[in-house]
């Protein structure tokens, strides 16, 4: 079930949203829902990246190790 959320938006931003909605043939609500979905996904991505960095640090791995690790994993699959 959908819920209603009231949000205050500065006038300049609202004008931009209205123009964008018209240009894309979408509603303002659709644009805001999409923006919120993207923000949630971005938060998940950042959490995953942070987890990956911690795991790499614990194992003493750096960016320079990535190619050899990928080659090693590909070799295991063959």
Number of C-alpha atoms within 10 A of each C-alpha: 2 4 4 5 5 5 6 6 10 8 9 8 10 13 12 11 18 15 13 15 17 12 9 10 9 12 14 16 11 11 16 13 12 12 12 12 12 12 12 11 12 12 12 12 12 11 12 12 12 12 12 12 14 13 12 14 11 9 9 9 14 10 7 8 11 11 9 10 12 10 10 11 10 10 9 7 6 5
